[in-house]
Amino acid sequence: MPTDKARKCRDFPHNARTSPMTGNFNLACGVYRRAADNADAPAVVYRDSVLSYGALAARASRLAACLAAEWGGEPRGSMRVGILASRSAGACVAALGACWAGAAYVPFGLKQPEERLIALLAQCRLSALITDDDGLKLLGERVLAACPRVIVHVGDNPVPPENGARSIIGLASLPAAPLQPPAAMAAGDIAYLIFTSGSTGTPKGVMVSAGAFRHYVAAVNATLGMAAGDRVLGVSELSFDVSAHNMFATWEAGAALHVLPANATMNAVKFARSARLTVWNSAPSLAAM
């Protein structure tokens, strides 16, 4: 990280100054705006694949349209969309698409015990669930029984469950549609719900409002001076709170999020040098690996 940004990071939040926000507080608004201004700029880099802001917005908008069509009739602000996805470009599309639809996204860790996952799915009263290939592997008969009716797969080749209890919609199979703006969200609407680790007992859900998080992102970017030319490390699974910071602060600035593949975690420094990253936000221990 450049020295000036490191200094600002050390001083945060004392230097943060933001102006009051009005209008649509949807977290997806930053990507929508960037897609209109510079559609070809890189938004997500994962392995050898690059998603531009235009492509990311198109996928998220298409996912949002699918969700809205499936759950039609629910009032705005009441929808919760679960996400079972590993750290990847697909996970970024899943979180952004849920936001785009005006829903609160609820990420679940893929490595937790099956009983805990079933309990959390039942507790959340989800309107829909989004999976990738890794998440799909967890949808055994018992887990599937706790899932909502609507399940969307963000990979190319969704595999239907063996018992046929649910139909799974493949995002790649949906027809292209005109880009739509993100659904309107008020400051008090919930942007995402994230669970604590449960290390001291039952995991507790923490609800983060759209207004609070948008103000946080504005303060972070103003303090650190994040800009469109930055290359940001994406190191956290969606079920860890810092992932929201890394995704939405990056996209609000028009920067590129470079997602660290799971098999490269022990070589994060090498990855950062190879990708010429300018912003690193993680636990300090990762830099020592």
BELQUI-V108275 format. One record per residue. PHI is phi in whole degrees, -180 to 180 (none if undefined). PSI is psi as a letter, one per 30 degrees, with the letter a starting at -180 (none if undefined). D_LAST is the distance of its C-alpha to the last C-alpha in Angstrom with 1 decimal. Layout:
PHI & PSI & D_LAST
PHI & PSI & D_LAST
//
This chain:
none & k & 17.1
-56 & l & 20.6
-58 & e & 21.9
-64 & e & 24.7
-72 & e & 22.5
-63 & e & 20.1
-65 & e & 23.4
-65 & e & 24.8
-63 & e & 21.8
-62 & e & 22.2
-84 & f & 25.9
-63 & k & 25.8
-100 & g & 28.1
-62 & f & 30.7
-92 & f & 31.2
-69 & k & 31.4
-139 & k & 34.8
-133 & l & 35.8
-93 & l & 39.3
-59 & k & 40.7
-102 & k & 40.0
-138 & l & 42.8
88 & b & 43.3
-81 & k & 40.9
-96 & g & 37.8
-56 & k & 36.2
-64 & f & 32.5
-79 & f & 33.2
-62 & e & 35.6
-62 & e & 33.0
-67 & e & 32.3
-60 & e & 36.1
-67 & e & 36.8
-67 & e & 34.3
-64 & e & 35.5
-75 & e & 39.0
-83 & e & 38.1
-153 & i & 35.7
-62 & f & 35.4
-86 & f & 33.8
-67 & k & 30.8
-70 & k & 27.4
-108 & e & 26.4
-136 & k & 23.7
-118 & k & 21.8
-139 & j & 20.4
54 & b & 19.7
-98 & g & 23.0
-108 & k & 24.9
-124 & k & 25.9
-102 & j & 27.9
-74 & l & 30.1
-62 & e & 31.4
-65 & e & 34.7
-69 & e & 33.3
-63 & e & 31.1
-63 & e & 34.1
-63 & e & 36.4
-67 & e & 34.3
-65 & e & 33.8
-65 & e & 37.5
-66 & e & 38.5
-63 & e & 36.5
-62 & e & 38.1
-64 & e & 41.5
-63 & e & 41.0
-63 & e & 40.0
-61 & e & 42.9
-68 & e & 45.4
-76 & e & 44.3
-105 & g & 44.4
-40 & k & 47.3
109 & f & 49.3
-77 & k & 46.6
-67 & k & 46.8
-58 & k & 44.1
92 & f & 41.4
-101 & f & 41.9
-83 & k & 39.6
-126 & k & 36.3
-118 & j & 34.2
-77 & l & 31.6
-132 & k & 28.6
-117 & j & 27.0
-151 & k & 24.5
-80 & l & 20.9
-65 & j & 18.6
-169 & l & 20.7
-65 & e & 23.5
-61 & e & 25.9
-64 & e & 24.4
-63 & e & 25.0
-62 & e & 28.5
-62 & e & 29.1
-64 & e & 28.3
-67 & e & 30.1
-65 & e & 33.0
-63 & e & 33.5
-61 & e & 33.6
-57 & e & 36.0
-78 & f & 38.3
88 & g & 38.5
-101 & l & 36.8
-90 & k & 34.1
-91 & k & 31.1
-128 & j & 29.7
-83 & k & 26.3
-119 & k & 25.8
-69 & k & 22.7
-80 & f & 22.9
-100 & g & 21.6
-79 & l & 24.1
-59 & k & 27.1
-58 & e & 30.1
-62 & e & 32.4
-67 & e & 30.3
-61 & e & 30.0
-61 & e & 33.8
-64 & e & 34.5
-69 & e & 32.5
-60 & e & 34.2
-68 & e & 37.6
-70 & e & 37.0
-80 & f & 36.0
51 & i & 39.2
-72 & k & 37.5
-86 & f & 39.6
-162 & l & 37.4
-134 & k & 34.1
-114 & k & 31.8
-128 & l & 29.7
-115 & a & 27.7
-61 & e & 27.7
-68 & e & 25.1
-66 & e & 27.1
-62 & e & 30.3
-66 & f & 29.4
-86 & f & 29.5
-85 & i & 33.0
-73 & l & 34.9
-58 & e & 38.4
-71 & e & 37.7
-66 & e & 35.0
-61 & e & 37.2
-65 & f & 40.1
-92 & f & 38.2
-83 & l & 37.3
-70 & l & 39.4
-65 & e & 42.0
-93 & j & 40.1
-128 & k & 37.0
-120 & k & 35.6
-105 & k & 33.1
-95 & g & 31.2
-90 & a & 30.7
-87 & e & 33.3
-130 & i & 34.7
-63 & k & 35.0
-107 & j & 36.1
-66 & k & 38.7
-62 & k & 38.5
-62 & e & 40.6
-85 & f & 42.9
65 & g & 43.7
-71 & f & 43.6
-136 & k & 41.9
-95 & k & 42.1
-114 & k & 38.9
-89 & k & 39.1
-91 & k & 37.1
-58 & e & 36.2
-66 & f & 36.5
-85 & f & 40.1
-78 & k & 41.3
-69 & l & 43.5
-64 & k & 42.5
-142 & l & 43.9
-59 & k & 44.4
-64 & k & 41.6
-110 & k & 42.5
-68 & l & 41.3
-59 & k & 39.1
-60 & k & 41.2
-69 & k & 42.4
-133 & k & 40.5
-84 & l & 41.6
-59 & e & 39.5
-85 & f & 39.9
-67 & k & 38.9
-81 & k & 35.7
-85 & e & 33.0
-155 & l & 30.5
-124 & k & 30.3
-126 & k & 27.1
-97 & k & 26.9
-69 & l & 25.2
-68 & f & 23.2
79 & g & 26.3
-65 & f & 24.6
-108 & g & 27.8
147 & b & 30.2
-73 & k & 31.1
-57 & k & 28.8
-112 & k & 30.5
-83 & k & 30.9
-113 & j & 30.4
-96 & k & 32.4
-112 & k & 31.5
-78 & l & 34.5
-63 & e & 34.6
-64 & e & 36.1
-62 & e & 33.6
-73 & e & 30.6
-63 & e & 32.4
-65 & e & 33.1
-61 & e & 29.4
-61 & e & 28.3
-61 & e & 31.0
-67 & e & 30.1
-61 & e & 26.4
-68 & e & 27.4
-67 & e & 30.1
-74 & e & 28.0
-86 & f & 25.1
69 & h & 27.4
-60 & k & 25.8
-141 & l & 27.8
-61 & f & 28.4
-82 & f & 26.6
-74 & l & 23.2
-121 & j & 20.3
-112 & k & 18.3
-77 & k & 15.0
-108 & j & 15.9
-118 & f & 13.1
-105 & k & 15.3
-67 & l & 17.8
-59 & f & 21.4
-75 & f & 21.8
-105 & k & 19.5
-58 & e & 21.5
-64 & f & 19.1
-62 & e & 19.6
-64 & e & 23.2
-58 & e & 22.3
-63 & e & 20.1
-68 & e & 22.9
-79 & f & 26.0
-67 & e & 25.1
-63 & e & 24.0
-71 & e & 27.2
-63 & e & 29.5
-84 & f & 28.6
78 & g & 29.0
-87 & a & 25.5
-110 & k & 23.4
-94 & j & 20.7
-99 & j & 18.1
-81 & k & 16.9
-76 & j & 13.5
-62 & k & 14.6
-58 & e & 13.5
-79 & g & 12.8
-110 & g & 10.4
-58 & e & 8.0
-76 & f & 5.4
-125 & h & 6.4
-62 & e & 7.0
-65 & e & 7.5
-62 & e & 9.7
-61 & e & 11.4
-62 & e & 12.2
-68 & e & 13.7
-63 & e & 15.6
-85 & f & 17.0
55 & h & 17.8
-70 & k & 16.7
-114 & f & 18.5
-135 & k & 17.4
-128 & k & 14.1
-131 & j & 14.7
-163 & l & 12.3
-65 & k & 11.2
-56 & f & 9.7
-61 & f & 7.0
-64 & e & 5.5
-69 & f & 5.6
-88 & f & 3.8
-80 & none & 0.0
//
